[in-house]
Amino acid sequence: MSENKETETENYVVSCLVKNPDLFAKFFSRLNADLFVTPVARELFEVLRQQWAIHGDTDAMHLSTLVNQRGKVPFGEAFSLAFDMRFENESETNVEREIENLIEYNFVRRSTALAEMITGGSSPDEIRETIRKLGEIVEPPRDTANAILMSESSQKVIDNLEAIISGAPKHPGIPTGIPKLDKLTGGMKPSKMWIVCGETSDGKSMLTQNFVQNAAERGEKVALYSWEMPDEDITTRSFASIGGLSLGVFTGEEPLDRISQDKINDAIRWMKEAGSRITIINASDLAFDKLMADIRVRVMRDGIKQVVIDYLQLVDLSALDKSREQQIAKGISALYRLAQSLKFNLIVLSQLNDDGKLRESRSPGFDTDVLIVIKKVTKPDGTSDESRRNLFIEKNRGGPRYGIVPCIFQGCYSRFGEMDQRFYEEEQKSTPKASGVARKFR
């Protein structure tokens, strides 16, 4: 194939992607930067990918300006390609055909390079390195209608009020599995961000995994991004929680008797159904733009309704700012905007400082819709009651704040459960300061 034809194909594909980002969603798995050889097409594609991943921006003028700022391609060349009217309103079939051509051209280039290395006596390691080019891939967002007349929006409010009067809210969020928490918050709603925070070993991951299990049981698809806990540990906790099994069974510390085997079988059946709706992503090597891109893809392609970030302080935000406080602020703001634009529920886990405030930045507390602080309960002798946790609702946009949800904490079973109010009241009488007083953690 001639060089001119290949260049025309690259220009065609990139220009079509700029004008119709929905095509990115359709052909996501086939696109990467290595498909583009000409500087202007490659630069425009890379900027388009980055801007979409972080900001959802596909404006041709802005993309052309950013390409120029990178210093490799003049503004005029990028502008001409981005605005090339020859490629206006191209059909999906035509674009797919040209993407296939790009893939074929790339295969020929790589095969030729490999053949040259082999004939040149290169080492096996050098040959393997030549063919190991995966490239970073992203998928642009769908165009969404963000504007609505207040008169139209008012009908939604009226419908919801009528549903509440009838005893069944029309648009409840995903239940957490803790009735009092659901009553106070309305459940985990689309486009809303929850922050779950606490000190080390307070049970942040365990509580959130209980939320995830409850969502999956109700047919919702969940993506859980973990930076330090491997997938088998997360799944082991779910086995324990769902089956009512002690974690000691999975470490060999406790015997696997007949009752435990029956419970494991129950958990396996749960895994085959509800477990198939939970995707665990090892995010330890994901830069922030890759994380944003991956979330977009899974929400748009797979129908993910809930995304969990475990946890905020481990996310690589170094590319966003030099200041760590600003990194956290910009990162959490970008995640929140993404949840709002794609209408999924976002749960972010965060650690607390020694003084009980969100670590490294207060910005997440300002941005979030619901802020839950997990606190241990102190017994009369001054020691912690490891069977108890209180959930303090420090922020609840549109709902009551500073509520306390007393919980039973079953660490060996990876479970949180709501405490009977009668027992909680008795506990308060005997230890009036055990549960502490709700404070502002923002």
C-alpha positions as CSV (number, residue, x, y, z in Angstrom):
1,M,0.0,0.0,0.0
2,S,1.4,3.4,-0.9
3,E,2.5,5.9,1.8
4,N,0.1,8.5,0.5
5,K,-2.8,6.1,0.9
6,E,-1.8,5.2,4.4
7,T,-1.5,8.9,5.3
8,E,-5.0,9.5,3.9
9,T,-6.4,6.7,6.0
10,E,-4.8,8.0,9.2
11,N,-6.2,11.5,8.5
12,Y,-9.6,10.2,7.7
13,V,-9.9,8.1,10.9
14,V,-8.6,10.8,13.3
15,S,-10.8,13.5,11.7
16,C,-13.9,11.3,12.0
17,L,-13.1,10.5,15.7
18,V,-12.8,14.2,16.5
19,K,-16.2,14.9,14.8
20,N,-18.0,11.8,16.2
21,P,-16.5,10.6,19.5
22,D,-19.2,7.9,19.7
23,L,-17.2,6.0,17.1
24,F,-14.4,5.7,19.7
25,A,-16.8,3.8,22.0
26,K,-17.7,1.5,19.1
27,F,-14.1,0.7,18.1
28,F,-12.4,1.2,21.4
29,S,-10.6,-2.2,21.5
30,R,-9.0,-1.7,18.1
31,L,-7.5,1.8,18.5
32,N,-4.1,2.8,19.8
33,A,-1.5,5.4,19.1
34,D,0.8,2.9,17.2
35,L,-1.7,2.9,14.3
36,F,-0.7,6.4,13.4
37,V,2.6,7.2,11.8
38,T,2.3,10.8,10.4
39,P,3.1,13.4,13.2
40,V,-0.1,15.4,12.8
41,A,-2.4,12.4,13.0
42,R,-0.6,10.8,15.9
43,E,-0.4,14.0,17.9
44,L,-4.0,14.8,17.3
45,F,-5.0,11.3,18.3
46,E,-2.9,11.4,21.5
47,V,-4.3,14.8,22.6
48,L,-7.8,13.7,21.8
49,R,-7.3,10.6,23.9
50,Q,-5.8,12.5,26.9
51,Q,-8.4,15.3,26.8
52,W,-11.3,12.9,26.6
53,A,-9.9,10.7,29.4
54,I,-9.6,13.5,31.9
55,H,-12.1,16.2,30.8
56,G,-14.3,14.6,28.2
57,D,-13.2,17.4,25.8
58,T,-13.4,16.7,22.0
59,D,-13.6,20.3,20.8
60,A,-11.6,20.6,17.6
61,M,-10.3,24.1,18.2
62,H,-9.1,23.3,21.7
63,L,-7.5,20.1,20.6
64,S,-5.6,21.9,17.8
65,T,-4.4,24.5,20.3
66,L,-3.1,21.7,22.6
67,V,-1.4,19.9,19.8
68,N,0.4,23.2,18.9
69,Q,1.5,23.6,22.6
70,R,3.2,20.2,22.5
71,G,5.6,21.7,20.0
72,K,5.7,18.9,17.5
73,V,3.1,20.0,15.0
74,P,2.1,23.5,13.9
75,F,-1.4,24.7,14.9
76,G,-2.4,25.1,11.2
77,E,-1.8,21.4,10.4
78,A,-3.7,20.2,13.4
79,F,-6.6,22.6,12.8
80,S,-6.9,21.7,9.1
81,L,-7.1,18.0,10.0
82,A,-9.5,18.4,12.9
83,F,-11.9,20.6,10.8
84,D,-11.5,18.7,7.5
85,M,-15.0,18.9,6.1
86,R,-14.4,16.1,3.6
87,F,-15.0,13.7,6.5
88,E,-18.2,15.2,7.9
89,N,-21.1,12.7,8.7
90,E,-19.2,9.6,7.6
91,S,-20.9,6.3,8.2
92,E,-19.9,3.9,10.9
93,T,-19.3,1.2,8.2
94,N,-16.8,3.4,6.3
95,V,-14.9,4.3,9.5
96,E,-14.7,0.7,10.6
97,R,-13.3,-0.3,7.2
98,E,-10.6,2.3,7.4
99,I,-9.7,1.3,10.9
100,E,-9.2,-2.2,9.7
101,N,-6.9,-0.8,7.0
102,L,-4.9,1.0,9.6
103,I,-4.5,-2.2,11.6
104,E,-3.4,-4.0,8.5
105,Y,-0.8,-1.3,7.7
106,N,0.5,-1.5,11.3
107,F,0.8,-5.2,11.1
108,V,2.9,-4.9,7.9
109,R,5.2,-2.3,9.5
110,R,5.8,-4.4,12.5
111,S,6.3,-7.6,10.5
112,T,8.8,-5.8,8.2
113,A,10.7,-4.4,11.2
114,L,10.8,-7.9,12.8
115,A,12.1,-9.5,9.6
116,E,14.8,-6.8,9.4
117,M,15.9,-7.4,13.0
118,I,16.0,-11.2,12.4
119,T,18.1,-10.9,9.3
120,G,20.3,-8.4,11.1
121,G,21.2,-10.9,13.8
122,S,19.3,-9.2,16.7
123,S,19.0,-11.0,20.0
124,P,15.7,-12.6,21.0
125,D,15.2,-10.0,23.6
126,E,15.5,-7.2,21.1
127,I,13.0,-9.0,18.8
128,R,10.5,-9.4,21.6
129,E,10.8,-5.7,22.5
130,T,10.1,-4.8,18.8
131,I,6.8,-6.6,18.8
132,R,5.8,-5.5,22.3
133,K,3.9,-2.3,21.5
134,L,0.5,-2.1,23.0
135,G,0.0,1.6,23.3
136,E,-2.4,3.4,25.5
137,I,-6.0,3.2,24.5
138,V,-9.1,5.2,25.4
139,E,-12.6,5.7,24.4
140,P,-14.3,9.1,24.0
141,P,-17.6,9.8,25.7
142,R,-21.0,9.9,24.1
143,D,-22.6,13.2,23.4
144,T,-25.1,13.8,26.2
145,A,-27.9,16.3,26.5
146,N,-26.9,18.3,29.6
147,A,-29.6,21.0,29.4
148,I,-33.2,20.8,30.6
149,L,-35.9,23.4,31.2
150,M,-36.9,23.8,34.8
151,S,-40.5,23.2,33.8
152,E,-39.5,19.8,32.5
153,S,-37.3,19.1,35.6
154,S,-40.2,20.0,37.9
155,Q,-42.2,17.0,36.6
156,K,-39.5,14.7,37.9
157,V,-39.8,16.3,41.3
158,I,-43.6,16.0,41.3
159,D,-43.4,12.3,40.2
160,N,-41.0,11.6,43.0
161,L,-43.3,13.4,45.6
162,E,-46.3,11.4,44.5
163,A,-44.3,8.2,44.8
164,I,-43.1,9.2,48.3
165,I,-46.7,9.9,49.3
166,S,-47.7,6.5,48.1
167,G,-45.0,5.0,50.3
168,A,-42.5,4.0,47.6
169,P,-39.9,6.5,46.4
170,K,-39.8,6.5,42.6
171,H,-36.0,6.8,42.2
172,P,-34.3,5.2,45.2
173,G,-30.6,4.7,45.1
174,I,-28.9,1.3,45.3
175,P,-29.4,-0.1,48.8
176,T,-26.3,-0.4,51.0
177,G,-27.7,-3.3,53.0
178,I,-27.9,-1.2,56.1
179,P,-31.5,0.0,56.5
180,K,-30.9,3.1,58.7
181,L,-28.1,4.3,56.3
182,D,-30.5,3.8,53.3
183,K,-33.2,5.7,55.1
184,L,-31.0,8.7,55.9
185,T,-29.3,8.9,52.5
186,G,-31.9,7.4,50.1
187,G,-29.3,4.8,49.0
188,M,-26.4,5.1,46.5
189,K,-27.8,7.2,43.7
190,P,-26.5,7.7,40.1
191,S,-24.3,10.7,39.5
192,K,-23.6,11.0,43.3
193,M,-20.3,10.6,45.0
194,W,-19.8,8.9,48.4
195,I,-16.6,9.1,50.4
196,V,-16.1,6.5,53.0
197,C,-13.2,7.3,55.4
198,G,-11.6,6.1,58.5
199,E,-8.3,5.2,60.2
200,T,-6.3,2.1,59.4
201,S,-8.2,-1.1,60.2
202,D,-11.5,0.7,60.9
203,G,-13.1,-1.3,58.0
204,K,-13.3,1.0,55.0
205,S,-12.7,-1.7,52.4
206,M,-14.9,-4.2,54.2
207,L,-17.9,-1.8,54.5
208,T,-17.6,-0.8,50.9
209,Q,-17.3,-4.4,49.7
210,N,-20.6,-5.1,51.6
211,F,-22.1,-2.2,49.6
212,V,-20.7,-3.7,46.4
213,Q,-22.2,-7.2,47.2
214,N,-25.6,-5.7,47.9
215,A,-25.5,-3.8,44.6
216,A,-24.6,-6.9,42.6
217,E,-27.4,-8.9,44.3
218,R,-29.8,-6.4,42.9
219,G,-28.6,-6.8,39.4
220,E,-26.2,-3.8,39.2
221,K,-22.8,-4.0,37.6
222,V,-19.9,-2.8,39.7
223,A,-16.2,-1.9,38.9
224,L,-13.9,-2.1,42.0
225,Y,-10.5,-0.5,41.5
226,S,-8.0,-1.7,44.1
227,W,-4.5,-0.3,44.6
228,E,-3.2,-2.6,47.3
229,M,-5.5,-5.6,47.8
230,P,-5.2,-8.4,45.2
231,D,-8.4,-9.8,43.6
232,E,-8.1,-13.1,45.5
233,D,-8.2,-11.3,48.9
234,I,-11.2,-9.3,47.8
235,T,-13.0,-12.4,46.6
236,T,-12.0,-14.3,49.8
237,R,-13.7,-11.6,51.9
238,S,-16.8,-11.9,49.7
239,F,-16.8,-15.7,50.2
240,A,-16.7,-15.1,54.0
241,S,-19.3,-12.4,54.0
242,I,-21.8,-14.1,51.6
243,G,-21.4,-17.6,53.1
244,G,-21.1,-16.6,56.7
245,L,-17.7,-18.2,56.9
246,S,-14.8,-17.3,59.1
247,L,-11.8,-16.0,57.3
248,G,-9.8,-18.6,59.3
249,V,-11.3,-21.3,57.1
250,F,-9.5,-19.8,54.1
251,T,-6.1,-19.7,55.9
252,G,-6.3,-23.2,57.3
253,E,-6.6,-21.9,60.9
254,E,-10.1,-23.4,61.3
255,P,-11.3,-26.8,60.1
256,L,-13.4,-27.1,56.9
257,D,-16.3,-29.1,58.3
258,R,-19.5,-30.2,56.6
259,I,-21.4,-27.1,57.5
260,S,-18.6,-24.9,56.1
261,Q,-18.6,-26.9,52.9
262,D,-22.4,-26.2,52.5
263,K,-21.8,-22.5,53.1
264,I,-19.0,-22.5,50.5
265,N,-21.4,-24.1,48.0
266,D,-23.9,-21.4,48.7
267,A,-21.3,-18.8,48.2
268,I,-20.2,-20.4,44.9
269,R,-23.7,-20.2,43.6
270,W,-23.8,-16.5,44.6
271,M,-20.4,-16.0,42.8
272,K,-21.7,-17.5,39.6
273,E,-24.6,-15.1,39.4
274,A,-24.1,-11.9,41.4
275,G,-20.3,-12.3,41.3
276,S,-20.4,-12.1,37.5
277,R,-21.5,-8.5,37.9
278,I,-18.5,-7.4,39.9
279,T,-15.3,-6.5,38.0
280,I,-12.1,-6.2,40.1
281,I,-9.4,-4.1,38.5
282,N,-5.8,-4.1,39.8
283,A,-5.1,-0.4,39.5
284,S,-1.6,-0.3,40.9
285,D,0.0,0.7,37.6
286,L,-2.8,3.0,36.3
287,A,-1.9,6.6,35.9
288,F,-4.8,9.0,36.4
289,D,-5.6,9.5,32.8
290,K,-5.6,5.8,32.2
291,L,-7.9,5.3,35.2
292,M,-10.3,7.9,33.9
293,A,-10.3,6.3,30.5
294,D,-10.8,2.8,31.9
295,I,-13.8,4.0,33.9
296,R,-15.4,5.6,30.9
297,V,-15.0,2.5,28.8
298,R,-16.5,0.2,31.4
299,V,-19.4,2.4,32.2
300,M,-20.2,3.0,28.5
301,R,-19.4,-0.4,27.1
302,D,-20.3,-2.7,30.0
303,G,-23.1,-0.8,31.7
304,I,-21.3,-0.3,35.0
305,K,-23.5,1.5,37.5
306,Q,-21.2,1.7,40.5
307,V,-17.5,2.5,40.6
308,V,-15.3,2.1,43.7
309,I,-11.9,3.7,44.3
310,D,-9.9,1.9,47.0
311,Y,-8.3,4.1,48.0
312,L,-7.8,7.8,47.2
313,Q,-4.3,8.3,48.7
314,L,-2.8,5.5,46.5
315,V,-4.0,6.9,43.2
316,D,-1.2,8.3,41.0
317,L,-2.2,12.0,40.6
318,S,1.3,13.3,40.0
319,A,0.5,14.6,36.5
320,L,-2.2,16.9,37.8
321,D,-0.2,19.3,39.9
322,K,3.0,19.7,41.9
323,S,1.1,20.3,45.1
324,R,-0.2,17.1,46.7
325,E,-3.2,19.0,48.1
326,Q,-4.0,20.3,44.6
327,Q,-3.5,16.8,43.1
328,I,-6.2,15.4,45.4
329,A,-8.5,18.4,44.8
330,K,-8.2,18.1,41.0
331,G,-8.4,14.3,41.0
332,I,-11.5,14.1,43.1
333,S,-13.2,16.9,41.1
334,A,-12.5,15.1,37.8
335,L,-13.8,11.8,39.1
336,Y,-16.9,13.5,40.4
337,R,-17.6,15.3,37.0
338,L,-17.2,11.9,35.3
339,A,-19.7,10.3,37.6
340,Q,-22.2,13.1,36.9
341,S,-21.7,13.1,33.1
342,L,-22.0,9.3,32.8
343,K,-24.5,8.9,35.6
344,F,-22.9,6.2,37.8
345,N,-22.6,6.0,41.5
346,L,-19.0,6.7,42.7
347,I,-17.6,5.5,46.1
348,V,-14.1,6.8,47.1
349,L,-12.3,5.4,50.1
350,S,-10.0,7.8,52.0
351,Q,-7.8,7.7,55.1
352,L,-8.0,10.2,57.9
353,N,-5.2,12.2,59.5
354,D,-4.4,11.8,63.2
355,D,-6.6,14.8,64.0
356,G,-9.6,13.1,62.3
357,K,-9.6,15.1,59.1
358,L,-9.4,13.8,55.5
359,R,-5.8,13.1,54.7
360,E,-3.8,15.5,52.4
361,S,-6.7,17.7,51.3
362,R,-10.1,18.9,52.5
363,S,-11.4,19.2,48.9
364,P,-13.1,15.8,48.8
365,G,-15.2,16.7,51.8
366,F,-16.5,19.8,50.0
367,D,-17.2,18.0,46.7
368,T,-18.8,14.8,47.9
369,D,-22.6,14.2,48.3
370,V,-22.3,11.8,51.2
371,L,-19.4,11.6,53.6
372,I,-19.3,8.7,56.0
373,V,-16.7,8.4,58.8
374,I,-16.2,5.0,60.4
375,K,-15.3,5.2,64.1
376,K,-14.4,2.5,66.6
377,V,-16.4,2.5,69.8
378,T,-14.6,2.8,73.2
379,K,-15.5,0.6,76.0
380,P,-15.8,1.8,79.6
381,D,-12.3,0.6,80.3
382,G,-10.9,2.8,77.6
383,T,-10.2,0.0,75.1
384,S,-11.7,-0.4,71.7
385,D,-14.7,-2.7,71.2
386,E,-13.7,-4.6,68.1
387,S,-17.2,-5.9,67.6
388,R,-18.6,-2.4,67.1
389,R,-18.3,0.5,64.7
390,N,-20.3,3.7,64.3
391,L,-21.0,5.3,61.0
392,F,-21.1,9.1,61.2
393,I,-22.8,10.8,58.4
394,E,-20.8,14.0,58.2
395,K,-22.3,15.2,55.0
396,N,-25.5,14.2,53.3
397,R,-26.4,16.6,50.5
398,G,-30.2,17.1,50.4
399,G,-30.7,15.0,53.5
400,P,-30.2,15.0,57.3
401,R,-26.6,15.4,58.5
402,Y,-24.7,14.3,61.6
403,G,-26.7,11.1,61.9
404,I,-25.1,8.1,63.6
405,V,-25.7,4.5,62.3
406,P,-24.5,2.0,65.0
407,C,-23.2,-1.2,63.5
408,I,-22.0,-4.6,64.5
409,F,-18.6,-5.3,63.1
410,Q,-17.8,-8.9,62.3
411,G,-14.2,-8.7,61.1
412,C,-13.8,-12.5,60.9
413,Y,-16.8,-12.7,58.6
414,S,-16.0,-9.5,56.6
415,R,-19.4,-8.1,57.6
416,F,-21.0,-4.9,58.8
417,G,-24.5,-5.2,60.2
418,E,-26.9,-2.6,61.6
419,M,-27.1,-2.7,65.4
420,D,-30.5,-3.1,67.0
421,Q,-31.6,0.4,68.3
422,R,-32.6,-1.0,71.7
423,F,-29.1,-2.4,72.3
424,Y,-27.6,0.8,71.1
425,E,-29.7,2.8,73.6
426,E,-28.6,0.5,76.4
427,E,-25.0,0.9,75.3
428,Q,-25.4,4.7,75.5
429,K,-26.8,4.6,79.0
430,S,-23.9,2.6,80.3
431,T,-21.2,4.3,78.3
432,P,-22.5,7.8,77.4
433,K,-19.3,8.9,75.7
434,A,-18.5,5.6,74.0
435,S,-19.7,6.5,70.6
436,G,-18.4,10.0,70.6
437,V,-20.0,13.1,69.2
438,A,-20.3,13.8,65.5
439,R,-17.8,16.4,64.3
440,K,-17.1,18.2,61.1
441,F,-14.5,16.3,59.1
442,R,-14.4,18.4,56.0
